[in-house]
């Protein structure tokens, strides 16, 4: 949360500089774009979740008012538990990873913008997918014989929405893209499965510990209002309103 607030404050404080750099150099009334392509890097997942996240996007200008883009990235999350979960199991191995994909179609409000696209204010629909899987080997404490187990799960979300943003173009080449409002209807799904010599009450306690750690590490998840069955069964199946915001830096060519 502190990282998110710091990032937003930095953007707000730097906004006057962006406006100054955005002023046309010589000629201001171009109807056609200077170039057709923009390659961008999205540092937002790195700042929010993990420095291992790497996300790039490609925006293609279709005509003087519209563009389409695709974004693809590797999704990584920090560890929730170091070694022991509720003094019942030790985590002895970690496997995890995921991806995110976004499709956008943008309509630039050319009557309000002084420069050709991709500079200026835009609106448009978007569709995003986030998927994440993990698999942890367990050492079950306090039992004789086979004390091995497994904690594995997967989570995903589909988000269909509309966004409002502004993209700056500096010196006809470098871009700063801000999605300021991105409301969506979002589906969240997934499950956690625990195997090994554990009774239902112990599995319930581990699910509750996992839920509590998620809420502690990612407070923004609380707005999803995760249903109570997740804490008991480890399954997530819910539709809610979501949102999207990001900052991207890019090269226009």
Rosetta silent file (secondary structure, phi, psi, omega in degrees, C-alpha in Angstrom):
SEQUENCE: XXXXXXXXXXXXXXXXXXXXXXXXXXXXXXXXXXXXXXXXXXXXXXXXXXXXXXXXXXXXXXXXXXXXXXXXXXXXXXXXXXXXXXXXXXXXXXXXXXXXXXXXXXXXXXXXXXXXXXXXXXXXXXXXXXXXXXXXXXXXXXXXXXXXXXXXXXXXXXXXXXXXXXXXXXXXXXXXXXXXXXXXXXXXXXXXXXXXXXXXXXXXXXXXXXXXXXXXXXXXXXXXXXXXXXXXXXXXXXXXXXXXXXXXXXXXX
SCORE:     score description
SCORE:     0.000 S_00000001
   1 L     0.000  -43.485  178.067    0.000    0.000    0.000 S_00000001
   2 H   -61.065  -39.192  179.301    2.836    2.413    0.858 S_00000001
   3 H   -63.836  -41.439 -179.787    4.471    1.646   -2.498 S_00000001
   4 H   -63.511  -46.367  179.671    1.225    2.369   -4.345 S_00000001
   5 H   -62.207  -41.795  179.253    0.729    5.695   -2.555 S_00000001
   6 H   -62.512  -40.971  179.689    4.327    6.704   -3.225 S_00000001
   7 H   -63.894  -44.636 -179.261    3.971    5.905   -6.922 S_00000001
   8 H   -65.748  -40.378  177.526    0.771    7.938   -7.249 S_00000001
   9 H   -62.942  -39.188  179.126    2.262   10.894   -5.382 S_00000001
  10 H   -62.928  -41.181  179.026    5.308   10.843   -7.659 S_00000001
  11 H   -64.837  -43.353 -178.529    3.088   10.954  -10.759 S_00000001
  12 H   -64.601  -43.409 -179.616    1.004   13.826   -9.341 S_00000001
  13 H   -66.452  -32.193 -178.577    4.056   15.879   -8.361 S_00000001
  14 H   -86.713   -4.879 -173.983    5.673   15.348  -11.753 S_00000001
  15 H   -57.748  -43.619  177.763    2.496   16.166  -13.697 S_00000001
  16 H   -58.557  -35.178  178.108    3.419   19.847  -14.339 S_00000001
  17 H   -66.194  -39.259  178.388    6.725   18.727  -15.859 S_00000001
  18 H   -62.577  -42.489  179.897    4.907   16.345  -18.178 S_00000001
  19 H   -63.942  -38.443  178.475    2.600   19.119  -19.339 S_00000001
  20 H   -64.724  -43.833 -179.823    5.564   21.380  -20.015 S_00000001
  21 H   -69.394  -22.501 -177.008    7.355   18.722  -22.043 S_00000001
  22 H   -76.709  -14.506 -178.241    4.146   17.987  -23.928 S_00000001
  23 L   -60.821  138.660 -179.217    4.029   21.456  -25.518 S_00000001
  24 L   -60.424  145.744 -179.169    4.569   21.317  -29.293 S_00000001
  25 L   -79.434  -53.913 -176.129    8.058   22.169  -30.457 S_00000001
  26 L  -132.572  -58.589 -178.266    7.385   23.833  -33.796 S_00000001
  27 L  -106.483  134.360 -172.921    4.322   22.570  -35.642 S_00000001
  28 L  -113.408  -17.595 -173.195    1.203   21.759  -33.628 S_00000001
  29 L  -108.297   72.211  174.059   -1.551   20.784  -36.055 S_00000001
  30 L   -96.962  128.402  178.107   -0.660   17.351  -37.413 S_00000001
  31 L   -88.767  -27.402 -179.045   -3.652   15.210  -38.421 S_00000001
  32 L  -104.911  146.983  179.861   -1.656   12.041  -39.044 S_00000001
  33 L   -66.671  151.350  177.433    0.542   10.297  -36.456 S_00000001
  34 L   -65.517  -42.051 -177.941    4.308   10.622  -36.705 S_00000001
  35 L  -139.817  169.026 -173.144    4.764    6.839  -36.399 S_00000001
  36 L  -103.365  -12.006 -170.175    2.540    3.761  -36.248 S_00000001
  37 E  -129.006  149.071  172.841    3.961    1.715  -33.351 S_00000001
  38 E  -138.300  123.403  172.171    4.618    2.026  -29.627 S_00000001
  39 E  -102.244  130.009 -174.251    6.511   -0.524  -27.527 S_00000001
  40 E  -129.808  152.431  172.995    5.956   -0.031  -23.786 S_00000001
  41 E  -114.129  131.761 -177.974    7.214   -1.356  -20.481 S_00000001
  42 E  -107.816  103.916 -179.989    4.768   -1.572  -17.574 S_00000001
  43 L   -84.654   -2.925 -174.198    6.517   -1.276  -14.173 S_00000001
  44 H   -58.163  -47.588  178.240    3.244   -1.240  -12.195 S_00000001
  45 H   -61.409  -31.886  177.529    3.200   -4.999  -11.313 S_00000001
  46 H   -64.353  -41.564 -177.603    6.831   -4.721  -10.171 S_00000001
  47 H   -73.841  -31.912 -176.191    5.956   -1.892   -7.798 S_00000001
  48 H   -84.717  -38.515 -168.490    2.785   -3.526   -6.486 S_00000001
  49 L  -121.770  -60.575 -175.008    3.778   -7.184   -6.113 S_00000001
  50 L  -155.969  144.915  178.467    7.302   -8.313   -6.979 S_00000001
  51 L   -69.098   -9.342  178.910   10.387   -7.022   -8.793 S_00000001
  52 L   -82.408   -8.921  178.533   10.355  -10.255  -10.796 S_00000001
  53 L   -71.526  132.042  178.351    7.283   -9.146  -12.755 S_00000001
  54 E  -131.850  119.461 -176.281    8.075   -8.223  -16.368 S_00000001
  55 E  -135.913  128.853  177.443    5.295   -6.839  -18.582 S_00000001
  56 E  -125.654  155.093  176.039    5.497   -5.338  -22.082 S_00000001
  57 E  -138.342  158.417  177.882    2.850   -4.072  -24.470 S_00000001
  58 E  -129.038  122.876  177.208    2.606   -3.180  -28.142 S_00000001
  59 E  -109.576  129.293  179.807    0.240   -0.475  -29.421 S_00000001
  60 E  -115.192  123.582  179.363   -0.541   -0.287  -33.136 S_00000001
  61 E   -79.765  125.005 -176.449   -2.088    2.865  -34.586 S_00000001
  62 L   -91.072  -45.219  176.741   -4.910    1.971  -36.979 S_00000001
  63 L  -151.689 -166.278 -174.000   -5.904    5.430  -38.202 S_00000001
  64 L   -70.869   -5.686 -177.268   -5.781    9.049  -37.071 S_00000001
  65 L  -130.923  -12.821 -171.260   -8.154    8.399  -34.169 S_00000001
  66 E  -132.213  153.284  176.097   -7.924    4.733  -33.137 S_00000001
  67 E  -149.806  162.778  175.651   -5.391    2.170  -31.991 S_00000001
  68 E  -131.449  149.937 -179.224   -5.265   -1.383  -30.659 S_00000001
  69 E  -145.909  157.523  174.354   -2.802   -2.909  -28.230 S_00000001
  70 E  -132.545  139.698  179.584   -1.811   -6.170  -26.589 S_00000001
  71 E  -126.461  134.980 -179.647    0.045   -6.572  -23.317 S_00000001
  72 E  -136.750  138.007 -179.584    1.755   -9.748  -22.099 S_00000001
  73 E  -153.524  161.827  173.656    3.703  -10.294  -18.922 S_00000001
  74 E   -91.644  131.595 -174.908    5.162  -12.748  -16.445 S_00000001
  75 E  -109.868  124.760  178.558    3.368  -12.694  -13.115 S_00000001
  76 L  -130.403  144.938  178.455    5.187  -13.374   -9.840 S_00000001
  77 L  -123.812  147.309  176.152    4.017  -13.074   -6.261 S_00000001
  78 L   -69.570  157.873  178.199    6.076  -12.906   -3.047 S_00000001
  79 L   -65.386  138.732  176.448    6.052  -15.875   -0.678 S_00000001
  80 L   -85.383  -36.647 -178.918    3.244  -15.838    1.883 S_00000001
  81 L  -123.762  139.817  178.320    4.907  -18.239    4.339 S_00000001
  82 L   -75.800  -51.821 -178.251    8.605  -18.637    5.052 S_00000001
  83 L  -148.587  -44.544 -173.292    8.593  -22.238    6.268 S_00000001
  84 E  -114.155  138.398  175.885    5.849  -23.275    8.735 S_00000001
  85 E  -112.273  119.175  178.388    2.058  -22.978    8.445 S_00000001
  86 L    40.779   36.784  175.552    0.136  -22.902   11.762 S_00000001
  87 L    56.833   26.540  178.913    2.737  -25.265   13.305 S_00000001
  88 L  -113.278  -36.754 -176.928    1.304  -28.186   11.309 S_00000001
  89 E  -138.626  148.352  170.712    3.397  -28.376    8.142 S_00000001
  90 E  -103.942  137.433  175.207    6.771  -27.212    6.903 S_00000001
  91 E   -86.818  122.070 -175.113    7.134  -25.968    3.334 S_00000001
  92 E  -112.303  -10.052  177.181   10.118  -27.756    1.796 S_00000001
  93 E  -152.910  153.488 -177.655    9.843  -26.756   -1.897 S_00000001
  94 E  -132.850  131.233  168.937    8.408  -23.904   -3.962 S_00000001
  95 E  -137.881  129.008 -177.695    7.175  -23.769   -7.547 S_00000001
  96 E  -160.974  158.850  177.842    5.167  -20.791   -8.760 S_00000001
  97 E   165.206  163.344 -179.793    4.510  -18.534  -11.706 S_00000001
  98 E  -166.429 -172.474 -179.082    1.841  -16.931  -13.824 S_00000001
  99 E  -150.868  159.887  172.673    1.029  -14.582  -16.659 S_00000001
 100 E  -134.093  143.490 -179.772   -1.167  -11.641  -17.546 S_00000001
 101 E  -135.935  135.381  179.170   -2.616  -10.690  -20.936 S_00000001
 102 E  -134.294  135.742  172.654   -4.504   -7.523  -21.857 S_00000001
 103 E  -116.216  133.907 -179.462   -6.289   -6.489  -25.059 S_00000001
 104 E  -132.342  149.651  167.710   -7.261   -2.838  -25.606 S_00000001
 105 E  -131.598  122.791 -172.133   -8.994   -0.782  -28.258 S_00000001
 106 E  -111.970  139.861  171.868   -8.546    2.963  -27.908 S_00000001
 107 E  -115.230  110.204 -179.380  -10.510    5.922  -29.259 S_00000001
 108 E   -82.472  135.296 -178.063   -8.453    9.099  -28.997 S_00000001
 109 L   -85.498   79.054 -170.233  -10.449   12.293  -28.426 S_00000001
 110 L   -63.605  -26.512  179.541   -8.729   14.197  -31.206 S_00000001
 111 L   -69.392  -21.059  179.157  -10.897   17.319  -30.827 S_00000001
 112 L   -98.654   -9.042 -175.177   -9.456   17.786  -27.336 S_00000001
 113 L  -107.431  137.971 -178.347   -5.845   16.901  -28.241 S_00000001
 114 L   -87.054  -16.557 -178.591   -3.397   19.257  -29.898 S_00000001
 115 L  -115.961  160.615  177.793   -1.083   16.514  -31.183 S_00000001
 116 L   -70.160  159.461  178.636   -1.695   13.425  -33.320 S_00000001
 117 L   -67.315  150.272   17.139   -2.199   10.069  -31.672 S_00000001
 118 L   -90.831   19.450  176.551   -0.886    8.283  -29.684 S_00000001
 119 L   -84.441  141.327  171.958   -0.601   11.543  -27.742 S_00000001
 120 E   116.397 -173.239 -177.513   -3.595   12.757  -25.817 S_00000001
 121 E   -79.674  140.276  179.938   -6.762   11.699  -24.036 S_00000001
 122 E  -144.051  157.255  171.818   -8.375    8.365  -24.912 S_00000001
 123 E  -133.828  163.369  177.113  -11.224    6.076  -23.925 S_00000001
 124 E   164.717  166.730  177.726  -11.936    2.487  -24.859 S_00000001
 125 E   -84.223  159.245  175.628  -12.779   -1.079  -23.836 S_00000001
 126 E  -148.875  155.426  175.832  -10.291   -3.591  -22.467 S_00000001
 127 E  -134.124  125.667  179.949  -10.137   -7.263  -21.547 S_00000001
 128 E  -125.227  151.315  173.784   -7.543   -8.624  -19.139 S_00000001
 129 E  -131.135  132.444  172.947   -6.622  -12.072  -17.879 S_00000001
 130 E  -123.066  128.414  177.691   -4.488  -12.862  -14.830 S_00000001
 131 E  -133.965  139.110 -176.498   -3.478  -16.443  -14.077 S_00000001
 132 E  -146.692  135.344  179.211   -1.253  -17.767  -11.306 S_00000001
 133 E  -130.133  148.930  174.779   -0.263  -21.278  -10.182 S_00000001
 134 E  -147.053  155.924 -179.499    1.810  -22.553   -7.293 S_00000001
 135 E  -149.548  118.784 -177.025    2.913  -25.924   -5.933 S_00000001
 136 E  -122.780  130.152  172.569    4.610  -26.432   -2.566 S_00000001
 137 E   -77.744  141.266 -176.104    5.969  -29.632   -1.092 S_00000001
 138 E  -120.140  147.065  169.508    5.018  -30.173    2.560 S_00000001
 139 E  -114.198  107.423 -175.837    6.546  -31.949    5.528 S_00000001
 140 E   -78.634  126.796 -174.670    3.662  -32.778    7.877 S_00000001
 141 L   -86.479  147.537  170.379    4.674  -32.396   11.520 S_00000001
 142 L    79.678   18.776  176.854    3.836  -34.746   14.366 S_00000001
 143 L  -128.467  157.484  177.028    3.043  -37.949   12.472 S_00000001
 144 L   -96.746  159.613  177.314    4.867  -41.224   11.938 S_00000001
 145 L    79.874 -139.363 -177.088    5.498  -42.892    8.594 S_00000001
 146 L   -72.909  105.492 -178.743    4.816  -40.999    5.366 S_00000001
 147 L  -106.173   18.639  179.441    4.789  -37.345    6.400 S_00000001
 148 E   -86.675  151.304  178.207    4.942  -35.858    2.892 S_00000001
 149 E  -155.038 -177.841 -177.896    2.169  -33.700    1.474 S_00000001
 150 E  -144.998  136.643  171.781    1.429  -31.098   -1.167 S_00000001
 151 E  -118.793  113.724 -178.231   -0.106  -27.625   -1.187 S_00000001
 152 E  -139.406  153.247 -178.233   -1.023  -26.522   -4.695 S_00000001
 153 E  -166.545  171.135  175.911   -3.427  -24.075   -6.209 S_00000001
 154 E  -149.707  144.932  178.771   -4.327  -21.780   -9.055 S_00000001
 155 E  -135.773  146.794  178.660   -6.096  -18.461   -9.261 S_00000001
 156 E  -151.784  162.256  174.661   -7.314  -16.468  -12.230 S_00000001
 157 E  -149.169  143.412  171.071   -9.434  -13.476  -13.137 S_00000001
 158 E  -115.554  132.162 -175.829  -11.106  -12.150  -16.277 S_00000001
 159 E  -130.819  118.150  177.874  -11.840   -8.428  -16.361 S_00000001
 160 E  -114.632  121.170 -175.467  -13.985   -6.713  -19.015 S_00000001
 161 E  -158.809 -169.118  178.629  -14.226   -2.961  -18.696 S_00000001
 162 E  -128.246  145.694 -175.299  -13.751    0.551  -20.025 S_00000001
 163 E  -130.214  156.284  173.504  -10.845    2.873  -19.364 S_00000001
 164 E  -127.350  128.920 -177.792   -9.948    6.538  -19.502 S_00000001
 165 E  -150.900  176.429  178.133   -6.317    7.528  -19.906 S_00000001
 166 E  -140.930  134.211  178.857   -3.803   10.021  -21.216 S_00000001
 167 E  -119.989  124.843  175.867   -0.613    9.358  -23.150 S_00000001
 168 E   -92.793  143.291  172.829    2.202   11.864  -23.401 S_00000001
 169 E  -124.033  119.719 -179.162    4.644   11.819  -26.324 S_00000001
 170 E  -105.826  129.316  175.763    7.958   13.599  -25.787 S_00000001
 171 L    54.612   33.534  174.732   10.197   14.611  -28.697 S_00000001
 172 L    64.786    5.829 -173.944    8.062   12.466  -31.074 S_00000001
 173 L  -131.270  -41.216 -171.392    9.614    9.242  -29.719 S_00000001
 174 E  -102.130  140.115 -174.572    9.185    8.648  -25.990 S_00000001
 175 E  -124.927  151.140  170.631    5.827    8.005  -24.331 S_00000001
 176 E  -130.995  114.710 -172.727    4.322    8.035  -20.865 S_00000001
 177 E  -110.438  123.414 -178.875    0.970    6.263  -20.726 S_00000001
 178 E  -120.616  115.210  169.288   -1.363    6.704  -17.733 S_00000001
 179 E   -91.096  110.378 -172.288   -4.559    4.688  -17.327 S_00000001
 180 E   -93.276  -35.084  179.048   -6.358    6.782  -14.728 S_00000001
 181 E  -134.108  128.183 -179.756   -9.794    5.115  -14.606 S_00000001
 182 E  -147.682   68.315 -178.908  -10.456    1.506  -15.607 S_00000001
 183 E   -70.894  149.388 -177.520  -13.696    0.121  -14.165 S_00000001
 184 E  -153.335  162.903  164.635  -14.608   -3.480  -15.010 S_00000001
 185 E   -99.578  124.880 -168.906  -16.826   -6.447  -14.321 S_00000001
 186 E  -125.254  137.131  173.158  -14.465   -9.127  -13.009 S_00000001
 187 E  -108.591  127.284  179.375  -14.693  -12.856  -12.489 S_00000001
 188 E  -115.002  126.591  179.672  -12.357  -14.360   -9.886 S_00000001
 189 E  -138.366  166.089  177.668  -11.847  -18.115   -9.734 S_00000001
 190 E   151.920  177.489 -179.815   -9.448  -20.643   -8.344 S_00000001
 191 E  -160.307  157.548  173.748   -8.831  -23.307   -5.769 S_00000001
 192 E  -124.086  129.816  179.138   -6.320  -24.593   -3.246 S_00000001
 193 E  -119.233  132.862 -179.482   -5.797  -28.333   -2.767 S_00000001
 194 E  -121.375  122.813  179.850   -3.971  -29.855    0.192 S_00000001
 195 E  -117.752  157.389 -178.106   -2.924  -33.510    0.127 S_00000001
 196 L   127.859 -178.939 -176.390   -1.301  -35.673    2.761 S_00000001
 197 L   -81.976   72.273  179.424   -2.187  -37.241    6.096 S_00000001
 198 L  -129.417  139.994  178.734   -4.288  -34.313    7.369 S_00000001
 199 L   -85.015  166.818 -177.161   -7.838  -34.390    8.703 S_00000001
 200 H   -55.840  -36.624 -179.591  -10.566  -31.949    7.477 S_00000001
 201 H   -67.488  -37.974  177.221  -10.181  -29.665   10.507 S_00000001
 202 H   -67.293  -40.249  177.791   -6.437  -29.282    9.898 S_00000001
 203 H   -62.662  -40.257  177.556   -7.038  -28.527    6.206 S_00000001
 204 H   -61.006  -42.934  179.630   -9.587  -25.889    7.219 S_00000001
 205 H   -63.900  -38.818  178.392   -7.052  -24.247    9.546 S_00000001
 206 H   -66.970  -41.506  176.815   -4.426  -24.144    6.774 S_00000001
 207 H   -60.450  -41.014  179.054   -6.954  -22.584    4.359 S_00000001
 208 H   -66.600  -38.651  177.707   -7.813  -19.945    6.945 S_00000001
 209 H   -65.187  -39.297  178.165   -4.129  -19.187    7.536 S_00000001
 210 H   -64.960  -43.092  177.780   -3.601  -18.814    3.786 S_00000001
 211 H   -59.786  -47.685 -178.656   -6.595  -16.465    3.546 S_00000001
 212 H   -61.875  -38.555  178.488   -5.349  -14.324    6.445 S_00000001
 213 H   -67.381  -38.737  177.038   -1.892  -14.045    4.884 S_00000001
 214 H   -60.653  -46.349 -179.695   -3.389  -12.991    1.548 S_00000001
 215 H   -65.561  -34.970  178.832   -5.410  -10.233    3.224 S_00000001
 216 H   -69.746  -42.272 -176.052   -2.362   -9.123    5.222 S_00000001
 217 H   -79.452  -34.820 -177.132   -0.028   -9.010    2.211 S_00000001
 218 L  -127.156   78.971 -177.341   -2.558   -7.625   -0.301 S_00000001
 219 H   -58.338  -27.184 -178.808   -5.084   -5.414    1.557 S_00000001
 220 H   -63.786  -20.125  179.170   -6.668   -4.333   -1.750 S_00000001
 221 H   -67.042  -18.184 -176.863   -8.099   -7.857   -2.102 S_00000001
 222 H   -64.822  -26.573 -179.802  -10.539   -7.102    0.689 S_00000001
 223 H   -68.191  -17.415  179.008  -12.717   -5.057   -1.664 S_00000001
 224 H   -71.363  -20.401 -177.373  -13.456   -8.289   -3.567 S_00000001
 225 L    56.894   59.190 -179.076  -15.385   -9.532   -0.496 S_00000001
 226 L   -55.690  130.683 -176.583  -14.119  -13.105   -0.824 S_00000001
 227 L   -67.870  158.164 -174.043  -16.911  -15.473    0.189 S_00000001
 228 H   -65.330  -24.487 -177.404  -16.621  -17.484    3.388 S_00000001
 229 H   -64.022  -24.509  177.905  -16.431  -20.797    1.551 S_00000001
 230 H   -62.911  -41.206 -178.752  -12.868  -19.953    0.491 S_00000001
 231 H   -65.850  -25.951 -176.212  -11.726  -19.996    4.100 S_00000001
 232 H   -96.996  -37.519 -173.695  -13.313  -23.409    4.590 S_00000001
 233 H  -114.294  -15.242 -178.151  -12.838  -25.179    1.255 S_00000001
 234 L    78.266   18.010 -179.378  -10.107  -23.202   -0.534 S_00000001
 235 E  -114.636  139.301 -178.408  -12.311  -22.512   -3.581 S_00000001
 236 E  -123.238  128.367 -179.177  -12.970  -19.099   -5.112 S_00000001
 237 E  -156.519   94.031 -170.673  -15.847  -18.409   -7.522 S_00000001
 238 E  -152.680  146.989  175.599  -17.146  -14.854   -7.502 S_00000001
 239 E  -116.722  127.913 -178.660  -18.127  -11.975   -9.813 S_00000001
 240 E  -145.210  169.918  170.418  -17.482   -8.418   -8.658 S_00000001
 241 E   -79.219  137.312  179.744  -16.726   -4.952   -9.945 S_00000001
 242 E  -124.363 -171.645  179.972  -13.013   -4.387  -10.459 S_00000001
 243 L  -153.482  163.312 -179.896  -10.660   -1.649  -11.545 S_00000001
 244 L  -143.847  133.698  171.034   -7.445   -1.107  -13.470 S_00000001
 245 L  -147.574  148.719 -178.009   -4.788    1.564  -13.277 S_00000001
 246 E  -163.599  165.353  172.362   -1.226    1.621  -14.559 S_00000001
 247 E  -127.977  130.848  178.733    1.759    3.626  -15.708 S_00000001
 248 E  -130.873  144.887  173.480    3.736    2.654  -18.819 S_00000001
 249 E  -116.840  142.844 -172.960    6.822    4.091  -20.469 S_00000001
 250 E  -151.168  179.026  179.153    7.466    3.462  -24.142 S_00000001
 251 E  -126.709  127.826 -175.423    9.179    4.166  -27.438 S_00000001
 252 E  -100.344  123.638 -177.368    7.247    5.451  -30.471 S_00000001
 253 L  -146.716    0.000    0.000    8.519    4.321  -33.889 S_00000001
